[in-house]
């Protein structure tokens, strides 16, 4: 089933959790945790999300290069200016269960800026 969501003036976390529930197929009567489900989500206006100014400055995304002491960090404000779709995708991905179905579910998420 295909869901089209307008992200304009919606909070990042609430939207991400709503998308994660749809991707897991939890809104369906035929929900089974071991199946990836068939819910497809198309998000429009990802560039018009409502994010609090404090969160833009305080939230930091970390990644590690693999070398000792090479922990890179990037603020939400910088990431959001680069790509709002990337911010939403990362939020949804972190709300899904960490198992083999995660990649299959993330493929069914389409974000338009």
PETA-V810102 format. One line per field, one symbol per residue. burial: # if it has 9 or more other ideal C-beta (glycine too) atoms within 8 Angstrom, else .. A space follows every 50 residues. Layout:
BEGIN
burial = ???
END
This chain:
BEGIN
burial = ..#.#.#..#.#..###########..#..#.....#.########..#. #...###...#.............##..##...##########..#.... ##.###.##.##.
END
